[in-house]
């Protein structure tokens, strides 16, 4: 029986994770479309907005470190449910505050609880898909981040205009509680699922035998954080996330401001180019998982070679973003095009870097390693916000040269992925995931 014929149920699980990721990104990115609203109604400065953003990232980083370990312990069903429940609650609670400190408190709670999404999602994919399909499955669920980023600009300005900014947080926060109903009804780990055929279970577990004797051997005892940090593979993933995650944070939190500032738009008008960027990036997320699958199935390449080659291609696809402002001076949609290409390449990169965890580590450790790498990615985002975005944007806006700040940021975006690829290659090289 072919993988296509027996794949229906596991792809429905992938759809669940996709919708969770969509909701996760809607809840975190709502505030980026309210920056100008809070500037007008509450007197927020760029520094105030950056402080709230940094608080989210700090607690997201803390949450990632603990969430991965907790999800490995509780399992995906309960761990994912708890994370979604608390981040939805925090999202709704944002409607109750009206000071910078109040926003820092609730956004900190949001970051802490939202941290459970990606460790849960990666662990779910590792449980439900064999290695050769994991990048594709990861690309599909990771495209939920793009869909969330598309839906937010198309809905939040409308909600704010008609019902006020508080309802933007309330309505988006309620989505998570709807998702929880479907999660509890439909989800179970493969060996406990009564809806899974014998053939599909055998296909899911088809590469278990090849994993024996490697880091990815699930028969090994569970490893502590210190043990995991002893592997070069952990550091390759963590440093890759440290250098590239901040770029996506930059797009999420500052693209609306970029289009408002550079093209003197109202937020309702700026929502369209922002949405267009994420529509383009959705293609990258899915294609990013498809390309290594093509290399493996059609060209017969080993998983590691397929993964690394794909990631190098994606790293080069980001480079044109350095010319976003120059092209944007001719036509705004040229800027949308190169930023969209860079965002698509990021999502393609993200689908593959996440999958390297389940390539190299046992399912019992994927949550922990994903959490460690995610924490490093969030620390990178914090450092970029604290030392570049916050001070740089405040300074250059004060002297009416905000475009200079964006020139610097797009140069950082263009170079981060190639640097990350080189470091990851140096740490892991052509080695398989064998215990050295």
N, C-alpha and C positions, 0 to 999 in steps of 0.2 A: 504493500500500500504506500502511495507517495506521501511526501510531507504535506503537499497541498491538500490532499483529501483528508488527512488526519489532523489538520492544523486549526480547525474552526474554533475549538474551545480555548486553546492557549492564546489565540489572537483576540478573543473577547476579553481575556485577562489583560492583555496589552492595552486594549481600549479603555478599560477601567483606570489603568495607570495614566494613560494619556489625559483623561478628563480630570484626574486629580492634579496633574501637573498644570493643566490649563487654569484650574481654579486657584492653585497656588500662586501662579504668576499674575492673575487678575488681582488678587488680594494684595500682593506686594507692590504692584505698579500703579494702583489707583492714585496714590499720593502724588506721583509725578505729574499728573494732569490737574493738580490742585495747587501747584506752587504759585502761580500767578494769582489765583483766588485768595490764597492765604496772605500774599504780599499786599493785596488791595484791602482785605477785610481785617487782617490781624497785624499788619505791618511787618511781616516776615522779611528778613534779609537773606541773601545767598548763604550767609553764615548760619542762620537759623535752620534753613532747609538742609544744609550739609550736616549740621549737628544731628538732626532727626534721622537723616539717611545713615550717618555713621553709627548711631545707636542701634539701628536695625541690624547693621552688618556685624557689630560687636557681638550682639546676642545671637545672631545667626551662626557666627563662628563658634561660640561657646556651645550652642545647641547641637551643631554638627558633630562636635567631638564626642558629646554624650549620646546623641541620638543613634548614631551608628551602632554603638555598643549595646544600647538598650533594645534596639530592634533585633539585633542578633540574639539577644536573650529572650525577648518576648515573642519573637516571630513576626512575620510580615502582617498577618491579619490584625492582630491587636495593636501592634506598634504603629502601623499606618493609620488605623482608626483613631487612636489617641492623638496623634499628631494633627490630623485633619480637624478633629473636634476642637482642640485648643487654639489652632490658628484661626479657625472660623469665628470662634468666640472673641478672640483678640481683634479681628477685623471689625466685627460689629461694635465692640467697645470703643473703637476709635471715634465713633460718632458722638461719644459722650464727653470728649475733651475739647478744650479751646485755647490751650496755652502750649508753648514750645515744650515745656517740661512734661506736660500731660501727654503730648504726642510722643515724646521720647519714651515714656513709660509703656504706653500701649504698643508702640512700634517695636520696642524691645521685646515685649511678650510675643508679638507676632513673629519676630525673627527667631526667637527661641523655639517656638512650636513649629514654624515652617521648615526648620532644619531637618525634620523627619522625612520630608518628601523624597529627596533623592536617594538617601540610603535605603529607604523602603522600596523605591522604584527599582533600583539596581538589583537589590536582593530578590525582588519578585521576578525580574527578567532572568536572573541566574537560576532560579528555581524552575522556571517554566520553559526555558529555551536552551537548546544545545549551543555550544560555542559559536558555530558557524552562523547562526541566526541572531546572535545577541546584539551585534552592532545595528542590524536592521530594526530589530524590536526596540532597541534603545533610541534609534533615530525617530521612530514613530512616536513613542511616548514623549520624547524630548521636544518634538514639534508642538506639544501642548503648550510649551513656554511661548512659542511664536503665536499660537492661536490666542492665548491669553493676552499677549501684547497687542494683537490686532483688535480684539474685542474691547479692550479697555478704552482706547481713544475713540472708538465708534459709539460707545455707550455712556461713559462717564460724563463728558461735556453735556450730553443731552439730559442726563439725570440731574446734574448740578443746575442747569438752566431752568428746569421745570420744578424740581422738588428741593433743591438745596444740597450742599456738599455732604451733609450728614447721611442722606439717603444713599449716596454713592458707596459708603462703607457698609451700611446696613444690608442693602440688596446684594452686593457682591459677597458679603460674609455669609449670607444664608445659603449660598450655593453649596458650600462644603457639607452642610447638614443633609441636603438632598443626596449628595454623593454617598454619604455614609450608609444610607438605606440600601443602595445597590451593592456597596462593598460587602456588607454583612450577608446579604442574600446570595451573592454570586461567588464570593471568593473562598478558596481553600487551597492549601498546598497540594501539589500534584498527587502525592501518595495517599492523601486523605480524601481526595475529591471523588464523589460518586458519579460525576458528570464526564469523567475522562475515560476514554476507551483504553484498553490494554495496549493497542497499537500506538496510540499517541503517547502514553506513558513511556513505552519502550523507546520511541523516537526522542523524547525529551532527555532521557537518560543514556542516549546512545554513545556519548563520549566519556562516560564515567570511567570505563576501564583504562582509557588512554591517560587519565589524570593520575593514576596511582604512582606514588613515588615522587610527585612534584609538590610544589607549594600548593597547587590546586587539588591535592588529594584530600577528599573529605573524610578519609579515615584517620587523618592526623588529629591529635587533640587540639582543642581551641587554643588560639594564641593570644597572649596579652598584648596591650599596646606597645610595651617595650620590645617584645619579640617581633611584632610587625614592623616597628621602626628600625629593626636590625636588617631588614631586607632593602637592597637597592631599588627593588621594584616599587616599594612603598614610597620612597623618596622621589623616584621618577614621576609617579602619579601626583604626589603632593606638590612638587615644584612646577609641574605642568599646569596644575590648577592655580597655583600662586601667581603665575605670570599671565594666564589667559582669562580666568574668571573675572578679574576687575574690568576687563574690556566690555563684557556683557553687562556688568553693573552700570558702567558708564552709559551704554545705550539705553538701558531701562530707565535710569533716573534723570538723564540729561538731554536726551533727544528732543523731547517737547520744548525745552528751553532753547536748544540750538535753533530750531525752526522759528520759534517766536522771536528770538534775539536777532538772528541773521537776516530774516525776511520780514520782520516787523508785523507778525501775524497775531491775530487773536487765537486763543487756545482752540476754539472750535475749528478754525481754518488749519491750524498746525496739526490737528489730529489726523488729517488725511495723508500727508507725507509720512508721518510716523507709522500709520497703519500700513502704508505701502512698503516701507522698509521691512516690516515683519512678515508681510505677505511673501516678499522675495525670500526672506530667511527661512520660511517654512519649507521651501523646495530644498534648501541646503540641508535641513535637518533630516529629511527622509532620504535624499540622495546620498548623504554622508554615511548612512548605514548600508545603502545598496551597493556602493562602489567596492568596499572590501569583500562583500558577499560575491560580487561578480568576479573579483580576482581569485577568490577561493574556489568557487564552483566552476567557472568557465576556463580559467587559466591554470588551475591546479596549484596555486601558490599556497605556501603554509600561512597559517593565521597571522603570525608575527610580521612577516614580510608584507602581507596585504594591508594590515593595520598601519604599519609605519609609512608605507608608500602613500596610502590615502591621506594620512595626516600631513605629510609633507606637501602634497598637492593643495590641501586646504590652507596650509600656512602661507603659501605663495598667493592664493586667491585673496588674502586679506590685504596685501601690500598696496593695491590701488587706492585704498581709502585715504592714503596720505594726501591725495590730490582732491579731496572732497570740497574744500573751500574754493580752490582755483576753478574747478569745474562748475561749482555752484554759482560762481559769479556770472557765468554765461547763462545758466538756466538752473533753477532750483532742482529740477527733476534729474539733472546729471548728478547732483550731490546725492539725491535719493538713490540713484542707481548704484553708485560705488559704495555707499554706506550699506545698502541692502545686500550687495555682494559680500561685503565684509561680515555682515551679520549672518548671512547664509553659511559662509565658510566657518564662522565660529560655531554655529550649531552642528555642522558636519564634524568639525573637530571635537566638539563636546560629546557627540554620540560615540565616537571612537575612543576618546580618552576614558570615558566612563566604562566602556567595555573592556579596557585593558585590565581593570580590577578583577572581573570574573574570568578573564583569560589566565591570570597569574595566581589567583588565590582561591581557596575553597569557599563554597557557598556559606559556610559557617563564619567566614571572616569578611565577606564582601561588604556588609553593613559597616563594620568597624573601619576598614580601609577607605571606603567611600567617605565616611565621616571625617577621617583624618585629612584626606585630600580636600574635602569641602571646607574644612576649617582653615586650611592653608589658603584656599581660594578666597575665603571671606577676609582673612587677614590682609591679603593683597588688595582687596577692595577697600578695606579700611585705610590702609596706608596711602592708596591712591587718592581717596577722598580727603584724607587729613592733610597730606603734604603737597598735593597737587591741586585737586579740584577746589577745596575750600579756600585756601589762601590765594591761589592763582586766579580763580574766577572772581573773587571779591576784588582783588587788586586791579585786574585788567578791565573789569566792568566800571570801576571807579574812575578810570582814565579814558573811558569810552574806546577801549581797544579789545573788546571781548573776543573778536575774531582771532587775536593772537593766542588766547588761551585754547581755543579750539584747534588752531594749527598744531600746537604742542601736543594736545591730546590725540589727534589723529595720527601724528607721527609715532606716538607710543603704541597706539592700536596696530599700526602697520608692522611694527618690528617685534611685537611680543611673541607671536606664534613661532616664528623661525627660531628665536632664541630658546623658547620652550622645547621645540623639537630637537635642537642640537643637544641640550642638556639631557633630555630623556634618552636620546640615542647614546650619549656618553655613559649614562648610568646603566642602561639595560643592554645596549648593543644588540647583538644577534642571539643572545642567550635565550633559551627557553625558560619557562617558569620553574626550573629545578632548584631545589635547596642546594646551595653551594657549600 
